[in-house]
Amino acid sequence: MAIPKTAIEYRQLYSQSKWLFASGGASLFWYVSLFPGRIGSDPVQSVILMRKGESTDWWTSVYFWFLKLSTFNGQSIWLASLLSLLAIYFSMIYLLYSFPENNKKIEKIAFIICLSPLFGNFAVNINHDVFLSSGIFLLIGYSFRLYFKSHRKIDKYVPFFAVFLLMNARTGYFIVLAFLIFQLLIIRTYIKIIGYLVTAMAVFVISSFGITKTPVPMHFLPVLADLKCVAQHPEARISNDEWDYLETLAPKEKWLEPKTCSSMDIAISEVRSKKLEYLNNVDFIKNYLSIASNNPAIVIEAHFQRGSIALPPPFFQGPENQVDRNINNPVGLNTNTALQLGPVVLHPSIDDETLKIHNPILRTLESLALLPSFIINQASWFWGWGGLWLWPIYIYLIIKLGERSVKRIFGVTYPIIVTHFLLVAVGPIPTPRYVMATILLGNVTALFLISDILAKSKSRSEKK
C-alpha cells in the first residue's frame, strides 16, 4: 500500500480500513481502562524475587528477563502490559489476514475480537501465556499462508518472531520443536530450519546468563501427582516394596490423605519436599511405572481432570465453573468476594498492592471493563473450555474450506494440537489461560462461520 500524501488519500485510507483502525482503538480501550495492567500470583512471585536481587527460570529465563526489564526490576507494570498487548494484537491481525477471506470481513471480525474481554483483558495480563498465544497465532497464520499460497516478503521473518515469543513458556519449547520437525519432514526447507534452530538456541543460551536454575525437578512433579492420586485410593494396588519406596519420599499418612487430583499443586502439597531434589531417577521411574501400570484408570483419570480444559466434548467432561452453579447455595459460599470457586478465565486484579495506581477516573473505566470480564468468568465452563473451542476451528477447516487432507489440517493446527496434548500429559492445573490461543482462534472461526450463515440467509431473503 502506497503511503498517502494528501488529505483525500488519508480519508480514502481510513474509509478502506476503518474497521482495522477500530480494532486498534478497542485494544487501546482495554489498555487505558485496565491501566497499568493485571498481574496474578505467579508473575508476582517473579517480581518479588527480582526485588530481592534473585532470579528463577521456573517460568523460563526469557520470560524472567522480559519481566525484569519491562517492569523496571519489579517497580511498575505499565510497559510490560503494553508490550504484551502489542505482541498479541499484531499476532492476531497477522493471523486474521492469513485466512482466505475478504479483507472487509477480516477487519470487522478483528474489531469484534479486540472489543471482546477475552482478548482485551487477557492481552494486558502480565503472563507468559500471552506470548505463548502470540507465537501460536504467528505459526498458524504462517501455515495458512504456506498452504494457501499467499506468501509475502514479511512471512519469511515471521517464524523467527514466533520462536522468540514461544521461548517465553516451557510449552513453547515443544511447539518450536514440533515446528522444526514439521519443516524438516514436510516442507524440507533445510537452510531455514538451521536458521530457526540457531535462533532458538541463541535465545535459550543468552537468556540463561544471570538466571538461577531452579533445583526442583519440574519434570517429575506431574508424575509425583499421579503417585499421590493412586496412593490415596483405598483399593490401590501397591506392593509392600513400593510402599517402602514411597515412604522414603513422605510419611505414609501424607500419601493416604485425600486430595483433589484436578490440581497438581494441591495433590503434591503434602508429599513434596527437599527430597525431590536428590531423587534417584532410575528408582523413581521404576516405581512409578510399576504403580501406574497396576492402577491405570486412576492415573488416566487424574490426567483427564488436570487437562480438562484441553479435552473436547462430548467425549470428556469440561472444567469446573468459576462460579458455583448450584443456585440453591448462598452466593459466594466458600469463596472470596470474586466468587472464585473454579478456574478463572480472565484475571481481574493486580495481586501486588505496590503496583496499583489509585486514580478515580481510571477506577471508573476499570469498573466498566471488569463488568464484561466478570460476565465471561461466571460462565468459565464455556468461555474457558479450550476443548470446546476446537470444534469451530475444525468445522471451519473441514466444512467451510473443504479441507480433507489430514496432513494439511495438521500442518495448520499443530501448534494447538501440541499444546492440548501437553496439557493432558503434564498439565499442572486446568486453567483457561493455557488454552487461550485455542479459545480466541475458536472465536475467530466461529465468527467466520456465523458471518457466512448470515450472508446466505440475507441472500435467500433478497431472492424472495
C-alpha positions as CSV (number, residue, x, y, z in Angstrom):
1,M,0.0,0.0,0.0
2,A,1.4,3.4,-1.0
3,I,2.0,6.0,1.7
4,P,-0.8,8.6,1.5
5,K,0.3,12.2,0.9
6,T,-2.9,14.2,0.7
7,A,-6.0,14.7,2.9
8,I,-8.1,12.9,0.3
9,E,-5.7,9.9,0.3
10,Y,-5.9,9.8,4.1
11,R,-9.7,9.8,4.0
12,Q,-9.7,7.1,1.4
13,L,-7.3,5.0,3.6
14,Y,-9.5,5.5,6.6
15,S,-12.6,4.6,4.7
16,Q,-11.0,1.4,3.4
17,S,-9.6,0.4,6.8
18,K,-11.9,2.0,9.4
19,W,-12.7,-1.4,11.0
20,L,-9.0,-2.1,11.4
21,F,-8.5,1.3,13.0
22,A,-11.4,0.5,15.2
23,S,-9.8,-2.7,16.3
24,G,-6.7,-0.7,17.4
25,G,-9.0,1.7,19.2
26,A,-10.7,-1.2,21.0
27,S,-7.3,-2.6,22.1
28,L,-6.3,0.9,23.4
29,F,-9.5,1.0,25.4
30,W,-8.5,-2.2,27.3
31,Y,-5.1,-0.8,28.0
32,V,-6.4,2.5,29.3
33,S,-9.3,1.1,31.3
34,L,-7.2,-1.6,33.0
35,F,-4.1,0.6,33.3
36,P,-1.4,-0.2,34.3
37,G,-2.4,-3.8,33.6
38,R,-3.4,-7.0,35.5
39,I,-1.0,-9.4,37.3
40,G,-1.6,-12.7,39.1
41,S,0.2,-14.6,41.7
42,D,2.8,-16.4,39.5
43,P,4.4,-13.3,37.9
44,V,4.2,-11.5,41.3
45,Q,6.4,-14.2,42.7
46,S,9.0,-13.4,40.0
47,V,8.6,-9.7,40.8
48,I,9.3,-10.3,44.5
49,L,12.4,-12.3,43.6
50,M,13.8,-9.6,41.3
51,R,13.3,-7.0,44.0
52,K,15.5,-9.1,46.3
53,G,18.1,-9.4,43.6
54,E,17.3,-13.0,43.0
55,S,16.1,-14.8,39.8
56,T,14.5,-18.1,38.6
57,D,14.0,-20.0,35.4
58,W,10.7,-21.5,36.7
59,W,8.8,-19.7,34.0
60,T,11.7,-19.8,31.6
61,S,14.8,-17.5,31.6
62,V,13.5,-15.5,28.6
63,Y,10.3,-14.5,30.4
64,F,12.1,-13.6,33.6
65,W,14.3,-11.2,31.7
66,F,11.3,-9.8,30.0
67,L,9.7,-9.1,33.4
68,K,12.9,-7.7,34.9
69,L,13.4,-5.2,32.0
70,S,9.8,-4.3,31.3
71,T,8.8,-3.8,34.9
72,F,12.0,-1.8,35.8
73,N,13.1,-4.6,38.2
74,G,9.6,-5.0,39.6
75,Q,8.6,-1.4,40.1
76,S,5.8,-0.9,37.6
77,I,3.9,-3.0,35.1
78,W,2.6,-0.4,32.6
79,L,5.3,-1.2,30.0
80,A,5.0,-4.9,30.4
81,S,1.3,-4.8,29.8
82,L,1.7,-2.5,26.8
83,L,4.3,-4.9,25.2
84,S,2.0,-7.9,25.9
85,L,-0.9,-6.1,24.2
86,L,1.2,-5.1,21.2
87,A,2.5,-8.7,20.8
88,I,-0.9,-10.4,20.8
89,Y,-2.6,-7.6,18.8
90,F,-0.2,-7.7,15.9
91,S,-0.1,-11.5,16.0
92,M,-3.9,-11.7,15.9
93,I,-4.0,-9.3,13.0
94,Y,-1.4,-11.3,11.1
95,L,-3.4,-14.5,11.8
96,L,-6.7,-12.9,10.6
97,Y,-5.1,-11.7,7.3
98,S,-3.9,-15.2,6.7
99,F,-7.4,-16.6,6.4
100,P,-8.7,-17.0,2.8
101,E,-11.4,-14.4,3.4
102,N,-12.1,-10.9,2.0
103,N,-10.4,-8.0,3.9
104,K,-13.6,-6.3,4.8
105,K,-14.9,-9.3,6.7
106,I,-11.5,-9.9,8.3
107,E,-11.3,-6.3,9.6
108,K,-14.9,-6.4,11.0
109,I,-14.1,-9.6,12.9
110,A,-10.8,-8.1,14.1
111,F,-12.8,-5.3,15.7
112,I,-15.2,-7.8,17.3
113,I,-12.4,-9.9,18.7
114,C,-10.4,-6.9,20.0
115,L,-13.6,-5.5,21.6
116,S,-14.1,-8.8,23.5
117,P,-12.8,-9.1,27.1
118,L,-11.5,-12.5,26.1
119,F,-8.9,-10.6,24.1
120,G,-8.6,-7.3,25.9
121,N,-8.4,-8.4,29.5
122,F,-6.1,-11.3,28.6
123,A,-3.8,-9.1,26.5
124,V,-3.0,-6.7,29.4
125,N,-2.5,-9.5,31.9
126,I,1.2,-9.9,32.8
127,N,1.7,-13.6,32.0
128,H,3.9,-15.7,29.7
129,D,0.7,-17.3,28.2
130,V,0.1,-14.1,26.3
131,F,3.4,-14.6,24.5
132,L,2.7,-18.3,24.0
133,S,-0.7,-17.4,22.4
134,S,1.0,-14.8,20.2
135,G,3.6,-17.2,19.0
136,I,0.9,-19.8,18.2
137,F,-1.0,-17.2,16.2
138,L,2.0,-16.4,14.2
139,L,2.8,-20.0,13.4
140,I,-0.8,-20.8,12.5
141,G,-1.0,-17.7,10.3
142,Y,2.3,-18.6,8.6
143,S,1.0,-22.2,8.0
144,F,-2.2,-20.8,6.4
145,R,-0.2,-18.7,4.1
146,L,2.1,-21.6,3.3
147,Y,-0.8,-23.8,2.3
148,F,-3.0,-21.3,0.6
149,K,-0.1,-19.8,-1.5
150,S,-0.5,-16.3,-0.1
151,H,3.1,-15.7,0.9
152,R,4.5,-12.2,1.1
153,K,8.0,-11.0,1.8
154,I,7.3,-10.4,5.5
155,D,6.3,-14.0,6.0
156,K,9.9,-15.3,5.9
157,Y,10.7,-13.4,9.1
158,V,7.5,-14.4,11.0
159,P,8.8,-17.8,12.3
160,F,11.8,-16.1,13.9
161,F,9.5,-13.8,15.8
162,A,7.3,-16.8,16.7
163,V,10.2,-18.7,18.0
164,F,11.3,-15.8,20.3
165,L,7.7,-15.4,21.6
166,L,7.3,-19.2,22.2
167,M,10.5,-19.3,24.2
168,N,8.7,-17.4,27.0
169,A,6.9,-20.6,28.0
170,R,8.0,-24.1,28.5
171,T,5.1,-25.4,26.4
172,G,6.5,-23.2,23.7
173,Y,9.8,-25.2,23.6
174,F,7.8,-28.2,22.4
175,I,5.8,-26.2,19.9
176,V,9.1,-24.9,18.5
177,L,10.4,-28.5,18.3
178,A,7.2,-29.6,16.5
179,F,7.6,-26.6,14.1
180,L,11.2,-27.7,13.3
181,I,10.3,-31.3,12.8
182,F,7.3,-30.4,10.6
183,Q,9.6,-28.1,8.5
184,L,12.2,-30.9,8.2
185,L,9.8,-33.7,7.3
186,I,7.2,-32.0,5.2
187,I,8.5,-28.7,3.9
188,R,12.2,-29.6,3.8
189,T,13.5,-26.1,3.9
190,Y,16.8,-27.1,5.4
191,I,18.6,-23.7,5.3
192,K,15.6,-22.0,7.1
193,I,15.5,-24.8,9.6
194,I,19.1,-24.2,10.6
195,G,18.2,-20.5,11.0
196,Y,15.2,-21.2,13.2
197,L,17.3,-23.7,15.3
198,V,20.1,-21.3,15.8
199,T,17.7,-18.6,16.8
200,A,16.0,-20.8,19.4
201,M,19.3,-22.0,20.8
202,A,20.8,-18.5,20.9
203,V,17.7,-17.1,22.7
204,F,17.8,-20.0,25.2
205,V,21.6,-19.7,25.9
206,I,21.8,-15.9,26.1
207,S,18.7,-15.6,28.3
208,S,20.2,-18.2,30.7
209,F,23.0,-15.9,31.8
210,G,22.5,-14.4,35.2
211,I,19.4,-16.6,35.9
212,T,19.4,-19.1,38.8
213,K,18.3,-22.5,37.7
214,T,15.5,-24.0,39.9
215,P,16.7,-27.1,41.8
216,V,13.1,-28.5,41.7
217,P,12.8,-31.4,39.2
218,M,9.7,-30.0,37.5
219,H,9.5,-32.9,35.0
220,F,8.8,-35.2,38.0
221,L,6.1,-33.1,39.6
222,P,3.2,-34.4,37.3
223,V,4.5,-38.0,38.0
224,L,4.5,-37.3,41.7
225,A,0.9,-36.1,41.5
226,D,0.0,-39.4,39.7
227,L,1.6,-41.4,42.6
228,K,-0.3,-39.4,45.2
229,C,-3.7,-39.9,43.4
230,V,-3.0,-43.7,43.3
231,A,-1.7,-44.0,46.8
232,Q,-4.6,-42.2,48.4
233,H,-7.2,-44.6,46.8
234,P,-8.3,-47.1,49.4
235,E,-8.1,-50.0,47.0
236,A,-5.0,-49.1,45.1
237,R,-2.7,-52.0,44.1
238,I,0.6,-51.0,45.7
239,S,3.1,-53.7,46.9
240,N,4.9,-53.5,50.3
241,D,8.2,-52.7,48.5
242,E,6.6,-49.9,46.6
243,W,5.2,-48.5,49.8
244,D,8.6,-48.7,51.4
245,Y,9.9,-46.6,48.5
246,L,7.0,-44.0,48.7
247,E,7.7,-43.6,52.4
248,T,11.3,-42.6,51.6
249,L,9.7,-39.5,50.0
250,A,7.0,-38.7,52.5
251,P,5.2,-40.4,55.5
252,K,2.5,-42.9,54.7
253,E,-0.2,-40.8,56.3
254,K,0.6,-37.9,53.9
255,W,0.2,-40.3,50.9
256,L,-3.1,-41.5,52.3
257,E,-4.7,-38.1,53.0
258,P,-7.3,-37.5,50.3
259,K,-6.6,-34.6,47.9
260,T,-8.1,-33.5,44.7
261,C,-6.4,-34.8,41.6
262,S,-7.6,-32.0,39.4
263,S,-4.7,-29.8,40.6
264,M,-1.1,-31.0,40.6
265,D,-0.2,-28.3,43.2
266,I,-2.8,-29.4,45.6
267,A,-2.2,-33.1,45.1
268,I,1.5,-32.9,45.9
269,S,1.3,-30.3,48.6
270,E,1.6,-32.8,51.4
271,V,4.3,-35.1,49.8
272,R,6.5,-32.5,48.2
273,S,9.8,-31.9,50.0
274,K,13.5,-31.2,49.5
275,K,14.0,-34.9,49.0
276,L,12.8,-34.4,45.4
277,E,15.9,-32.5,44.6
278,Y,18.0,-35.6,45.3
279,L,15.9,-38.3,43.6
280,N,17.5,-41.4,42.1
281,N,15.9,-41.1,38.6
282,V,16.1,-44.8,37.9
283,D,14.4,-45.9,41.1
284,F,11.7,-43.2,40.8
285,I,10.8,-44.1,37.3
286,K,10.9,-47.8,38.0
287,N,8.5,-47.5,40.9
288,Y,6.2,-45.1,39.0
289,L,5.9,-47.4,36.0
290,S,5.1,-50.3,38.3
291,I,2.5,-48.4,40.4
292,A,0.9,-46.7,37.3
293,S,0.7,-49.9,35.3
294,N,-1.2,-51.6,38.2
295,N,-3.6,-48.7,38.6
296,P,-4.0,-47.3,35.1
297,A,-7.6,-46.0,35.4
298,I,-6.7,-43.8,38.4
299,V,-3.7,-42.3,36.6
300,I,-5.5,-41.7,33.3
301,E,-8.5,-40.1,35.0
302,A,-6.1,-37.8,37.0
303,H,-4.6,-36.6,33.7
304,F,-8.1,-36.1,32.2
305,Q,-9.0,-33.9,35.2
306,R,-5.8,-31.8,35.1
307,G,-6.2,-31.5,31.3
308,S,-10.0,-31.0,31.3
309,I,-9.7,-27.6,29.6
310,A,-7.9,-29.2,26.6
311,L,-10.3,-32.1,26.0
312,P,-13.3,-31.8,23.7
313,P,-17.0,-32.5,24.4
314,P,-18.9,-34.8,24.2
315,F,-16.2,-37.3,24.9
316,F,-14.8,-35.6,28.1
317,Q,-16.2,-33.6,30.9
318,G,-15.4,-29.9,30.9
319,P,-13.6,-27.8,33.5
320,E,-15.2,-26.8,36.8
321,N,-17.1,-23.4,36.5
322,Q,-15.5,-20.5,38.3
323,V,-18.8,-19.5,40.0
324,D,-20.8,-22.1,41.9
325,R,-23.6,-23.4,39.5
326,N,-25.8,-24.6,42.4
327,I,-28.2,-21.7,42.8
328,N,-29.5,-23.1,46.0
329,N,-26.3,-22.3,47.7
330,P,-25.7,-18.8,49.1
331,V,-23.8,-16.6,46.6
332,G,-20.1,-16.8,47.4
333,L,-20.3,-19.9,49.6
334,N,-16.7,-21.0,50.5
335,T,-15.2,-18.5,48.1
336,N,-13.7,-15.0,48.1
337,T,-15.6,-11.9,47.0
338,A,-14.6,-12.5,43.4
339,L,-16.6,-15.8,43.7
340,Q,-13.7,-17.8,42.5
341,L,-14.6,-21.4,43.1
342,G,-13.1,-22.9,39.9
343,P,-10.5,-21.8,37.3
344,V,-10.6,-18.1,36.2
345,V,-10.7,-17.3,32.5
346,L,-9.7,-13.6,32.9
347,H,-7.7,-12.4,35.9
348,P,-9.4,-9.3,37.3
349,S,-6.9,-7.9,39.7
350,I,-3.4,-6.6,40.4
351,D,-2.1,-9.0,43.1
352,D,0.6,-6.7,44.4
353,E,-0.5,-3.6,46.2
354,T,2.7,-1.6,45.4
355,L,1.9,-2.0,41.6
356,K,-1.6,-0.5,41.8
357,I,-2.4,3.1,40.6
358,H,-5.2,4.8,42.6
359,N,-7.0,7.2,40.2
360,P,-10.7,8.0,40.4
361,I,-11.1,8.4,36.6
362,L,-9.2,5.1,35.9
363,R,-11.3,3.4,38.7
364,T,-14.5,4.2,36.7
365,L,-13.1,2.9,33.5
366,E,-11.8,-0.2,35.3
367,S,-15.2,-1.0,36.6
368,L,-16.6,-0.6,33.1
369,A,-14.0,-3.0,31.7
370,L,-14.3,-5.6,34.5
371,L,-18.0,-6.0,34.2
372,P,-17.9,-7.9,30.9
373,S,-14.8,-9.7,32.2
374,F,-16.9,-10.9,35.2
375,I,-19.7,-12.0,32.8
376,I,-17.2,-14.1,30.9
377,N,-15.8,-15.6,34.2
378,Q,-19.2,-16.5,35.6
379,A,-19.6,-18.9,32.6
380,S,-16.0,-20.0,32.6
381,W,-17.0,-23.6,31.8
382,F,-18.0,-22.4,28.3
383,W,-15.7,-19.5,27.5
384,G,-12.6,-21.1,29.1
385,W,-13.1,-24.6,27.8
386,G,-10.4,-24.9,25.1
387,G,-11.5,-28.4,24.1
388,L,-15.0,-27.0,23.2
389,W,-13.5,-24.3,21.0
390,L,-11.6,-26.9,19.0
391,W,-14.9,-27.7,17.2
392,P,-15.4,-24.4,15.3
393,I,-11.8,-24.5,14.2
394,Y,-12.0,-27.9,12.6
395,I,-15.6,-27.3,11.3
396,Y,-14.2,-24.2,9.5
397,L,-11.3,-26.1,8.0
398,I,-13.2,-29.2,7.0
399,I,-16.6,-27.8,6.0
400,K,-16.0,-24.1,5.1
401,L,-12.6,-24.6,3.4
402,G,-13.4,-28.2,2.3
403,E,-10.1,-29.4,3.6
404,R,-9.9,-33.2,3.7
405,S,-6.1,-33.8,3.9
406,V,-5.1,-34.8,7.4
407,K,-1.6,-33.6,6.6
408,R,-2.8,-30.2,5.7
409,I,-5.1,-29.9,8.6
410,F,-2.3,-31.0,11.0
411,G,0.0,-28.6,9.2
412,V,-2.2,-25.7,10.0
413,T,-3.2,-26.6,13.6
414,Y,-0.2,-28.5,15.0
415,P,0.7,-25.7,17.5
416,I,-2.6,-26.1,19.3
417,I,-2.6,-29.9,19.0
418,V,0.8,-30.0,20.7
419,T,-0.4,-27.6,23.4
420,H,-3.5,-29.7,24.1
421,F,-1.5,-32.9,24.2
422,L,1.0,-31.5,26.6
423,L,-1.8,-30.2,28.9
424,V,-3.2,-33.7,29.2
425,A,0.2,-35.3,29.5
426,V,1.8,-33.0,32.0
427,G,-0.5,-30.1,32.6
428,P,-0.5,-28.9,36.3
429,I,-4.0,-27.4,36.6
430,P,-7.0,-26.9,34.3
431,T,-6.7,-23.1,33.9
432,P,-8.1,-21.5,30.7
433,R,-5.1,-19.2,30.1
434,Y,-3.1,-22.2,29.0
435,V,-5.5,-22.7,26.0
436,M,-6.3,-19.0,25.3
437,A,-4.9,-19.4,21.8
438,T,-7.4,-22.1,21.1
439,I,-10.2,-20.1,22.6
440,L,-9.5,-17.0,20.6
441,L,-8.9,-18.9,17.4
442,G,-12.2,-20.8,18.1
443,N,-14.0,-17.4,18.5
444,V,-12.5,-16.2,15.2
445,T,-13.5,-19.2,13.2
446,A,-17.0,-19.2,14.8
447,L,-17.4,-15.6,13.7
448,F,-16.4,-16.5,10.1
449,L,-18.9,-19.3,10.1
450,I,-21.7,-17.2,11.6
451,S,-20.9,-14.4,9.0
452,D,-21.3,-16.9,6.2
453,I,-24.6,-18.2,7.6
454,L,-26.0,-14.6,7.9
455,A,-24.8,-13.8,4.4
456,K,-26.5,-16.8,2.9
457,S,-29.7,-16.0,4.9
458,K,-29.7,-12.5,3.6
459,S,-29.1,-13.7,0.0
460,R,-32.1,-16.0,0.3
461,S,-34.3,-13.3,1.7
462,E,-33.4,-10.9,-1.2
463,K,-34.3,-13.6,-3.8
464,K,-37.8,-14.0,-2.4
